[in-house]
Amino acid sequence: MDDRFCIFPKDKIANAVNIGGTKEIKLHRIQSLQPDLIIAEKEENTQEIVETLEQYFPVYVFEIQTIDDVLRMITDLGDVTNRQNQASKLSVNIQTAFSYVPNLQAKRVAYVIWRNPYMVVGKDTYIQSVLEKLGFINPFTSLEGRYPIVTIEDFERANLDYIFLATEPFPFQEKHFAEFRVMDSKANLKIIDGEMFWYGAKMIEAAAYFRKEFANGV
């Protein structure tokens, strides 16, 4: 089963039963499927949803804020699903892949995820953990919230080397460069594949993407 936002694995998702969204569920559909285990995510799924599901099925809830959190989650899921060998192999492959990502040596970056209002990645997020691994400094971690709303003045004061415009959740494109050049004429602008900042098995592909995109700087 999946929620309506799931897009992977592509060869299986078309036949999966849709059970709602991240903030609302179709309980009767879930009950009809009789799952052995439900996996929920603290940031996306509400406490009410988790408590409702726990009345009927085993629920594993995880929260991801760092790369280490991902590795811990993979180990946990391997244990609860009796797939320890597969989990260990995936964890090792991720750690190996990330050991070769480049380091941008303290360049200041904004990772922008939304427009109207502008929202950026802040503290206590997986994306921030990856930015740190790549050597970036994110000045917006000083603001409140994991995905703070920022103003034009915030961009101007940040003294940025780079502005990353993610392809999701807002689909930034090069046509949006002009408005950011008005805010900061010195920062380098780059479209970033937002899926490469998803955690889990995607991280192996992401590490290769980082090596390609950042090997010689940005």
Secondary structure, 3 states (H helix, E strand, C coil): CECCCCCCCHHHHCCCCECECCCCECHHHHHHHCCCCEEEECCCCCHHHHHHHHCCCCEEEECCCCHHHHHHHHHHHHHHCCCHHHHHHHHHHHHHHHCCCCCCCCCEEEEEEECCCCEECCCCCHHHHHHHHCCCECHHHHCCCCCCECCHHHHHHCCCCEEEEECCCCCCCHHHHHHHHHHCCCCEEEEECHHHHCCCCHHHHHHHHHHHHHCCCC
